[in-house]
Amino acid sequence: MAHAIRHLIGGVLSKIARRLSPRQENDGRGQKHRATFKRLRASVVAAFAPFAFSGAVNAQAPRPGELAGRFTVFSARPITDISFTPRAAAPKQQLIFYPTARSPRYVYRSAMPLRFYDETTGSVVAEAVIPLEMKDALLLFSPIEPATVSGLRYRIAVLDETGLRSGPRGLTMINLSGLALTGTVGKETVALEAGLNPTIAVASATKVVLRTSANGRSLQSYADTVLLKKDERALLLIFPPFYKGSCEVQTRLLVEGTAPSTAQK
């Protein structure tokens, strides 16, 4: 916008110059015309300056309260027909959930919380607050049961993607189950904290067994073998049990490459 206004000023001044250009210098009118042109040029520049300054500011400065970054989404259960507004006044963009992988990356420039909408009704069904310093986030959607009075249908766990990018054959576990889980990863004993846990180096085939306690008994919650190639890493997402009162957690294992050619951009 500022460039266009400068072009407009130049055009206006050139026309004035042609109209006032002195053809005769010996009758005194040339000097008078030059003085008039200088006064008009100053007036035109002063008149257009606020618009030029405003255009430059609007093009560069973010709106107050806006944050910018990227995110991917995942859910243990299928989710369809949810969208978000990537920036102010932009049309809503539908989210795509994959069953065994992160979604494509989405870019946002928005105030917090970042809201997600039901595409049919337009109502807000989930909200996420992404911290200022988190430029790449993984948003994990879990259903709220029973639904809240506010109408929100999903809670969202916000994770920093930089903490999930382990080296080859690294296993990172995220405990969202609400259960105290202990067990073994290969030969290593683990006691999982809620949320993100430290990455563990694993072999090409590693047995993972997790247990929890209920009524004074130790019950198995999860058991499986994680298979990884030499250039792969894995993220084990641990969600609450499907049935109320059950100790068997829901899990999703997301495997991705660590080589530059296969890593997710």
Residue pairs with C-beta under 8 A, 6 or more apart in sequence:
1 51
1 52
1 55
1 56
1 58
1 59
2 52
2 53
2 55
2 56
2 59
4 55
5 48
5 51
5 52
5 55
6 52
8 48
9 44
9 45
9 48
12 44
13 40
13 41
13 44
16 37
16 40
16 41
16 44
17 37
20 33
20 34
20 36
20 37
20 40
21 33
22 29
22 30
22 31
22 33
22 34
23 30
24 30
25 31
62 68
62 109
63 88
63 111
65 111
65 112
66 88
66 109
66 110
66 111
67 108
67 109
67 110
67 111
67 112
67 130
67 132
68 107
68 108
68 109
69 107
69 108
69 130
69 134
69 135
69 136
69 137
70 105
70 106
70 107
70 108
70 135
70 136
70 137
71 105
71 106
71 108
71 130
71 136
71 137
71 138
71 139
72 102
72 103
72 104
72 105
72 106
72 137
72 138
72 139
72 161
73 95
73 97
73 102
73 103
73 106
73 138
73 139
73 140
73 141
74 97
74 98
74 101
74 102
74 103
74 138
74 139
74 140
74 141
74 237
74 252
74 254
75 97
75 140
75 141
75 142
75 154
76 142
76 237
76 239
76 250
76 252
77 143
78 97
78 99
79 95
79 97
79 141
79 154
80 97
81 94
81 118
81 119
81 120
82 94
82 95
82 116
82 117
82 118
82 119
82 125
82 126
83 92
83 93
83 94
83 95
83 116
83 117
83 119
84 92
84 93
84 95
84 106
84 108
84 114
84 115
84 116
84 117
85 91
85 92
85 93
85 110
85 115
85 117
86 93
86 106
86 107
86 108
86 109
86 110
87 108
87 109
87 110
88 109
88 110
92 117
92 119
93 106
94 119
95 103
95 106
95 116
96 103
96 104
97 103
97 141
100 252
100 253
100 254
101 254
101 256
102 138
102 254
102 256
102 264
105 136
105 264
105 265
108 114
108 130
112 129
112 130
113 127
113 128
113 129
114 127
114 128
114 129
114 130
115 124
115 126
115 127
116 124
116 125
116 126
116 127
116 128
116 154
117 123
117 124
117 125
118 125
118 153
123 151
124 151
124 152
125 151
125 152
125 153
125 154
126 141
126 152
126 153
126 154
126 155
126 156
127 152
127 156
128 137
128 139
128 156
128 158
129 158
130 137
130 158
131 158
134 158
134 160
136 160
136 161
136 162
137 158
137 159
137 160
137 161
138 158
138 159
138 160
138 161
138 164
139 156
139 157
139 158
139 159
140 156
140 157
140 159
140 174
140 176
140 237
141 154
141 155
141 156
142 154
142 155
142 156
142 157
142 176
142 239
142 240
143 153
143 154
144 152
144 153
144 154
144 155
147 153
157 174
157 176
157 195
159 174
159 195
159 196
163 172
163 196
164 172
164 196
164 235
165 233
166 172
166 199
166 233
166 258
167 233
167 258
168 228
168 230
168 231
168 232
168 233
168 258
169 201
169 202
169 203
169 204
169 228
169 230
169 232
169 233
170 199
170 200
170 201
170 202
170 233
170 234
171 185
171 199
171 200
171 201
171 202
171 206
171 208
171 226
171 228
171 233
171 234
171 236
172 196
172 197
172 198
172 199
172 200
172 233
172 234
172 235
172 236
173 190
173 192
173 197
173 200
173 235
173 236
173 238
174 195
174 196
174 197
174 235
174 236
174 237
174 238
175 181
175 192
175 193
175 194
175 195
175 197
175 238
176 194
176 195
176 237
176 238
176 239
176 240
177 221
177 238
177 239
177 240
177 241
177 249
177 250
178 194
178 240
179 212
179 221
179 240
179 241
179 247
179 249
180 191
180 192
180 212
180 213
181 191
181 192
181 210
181 211
181 212
181 221
181 222
181 238
181 249
182 189
182 190
182 191
182 192
182 210
182 211
182 212
183 189
183 190
183 208
183 209
183 210
183 211
183 222
184 190
184 207
184 208
184 209
185 200
185 202
185 206
185 207
185 208
186 202
186 203
186 206
186 207
186 208
188 200
190 197
190 200
190 210
192 210
192 238
202 226
202 228
202 234
204 227
204 228
204 229
204 230
205 225
205 226
205 227
206 225
206 226
206 228
207 223
207 224
207 225
208 222
208 223
208 224
208 225
208 226
208 236
209 220
209 222
209 223
210 220
210 221
210 222
210 223
210 238
210 249
211 218
211 219
211 220
211 221
212 218
212 219
212 221
212 247
213 219
214 247
219 247
220 247
220 248
221 247
221 248
221 249
222 238
222 248
222 249
222 251
224 251
224 253
226 234
226 236
226 253
228 234
228 255
231 257
231 258
231 259
231 262
232 255
232 256
232 257
232 258
233 255
233 256
233 258
234 253
234 254
234 255
234 256
235 253
235 254
235 255
235 256
236 251
236 252
236 253
236 254
237 251
237 252
237 253
237 254
238 249
238 250
238 251
239 249
239 250
239 251
239 252
240 249
240 250
241 247
241 248
241 249
241 250
242 248
242 250
256 262
256 263
256 264
257 263
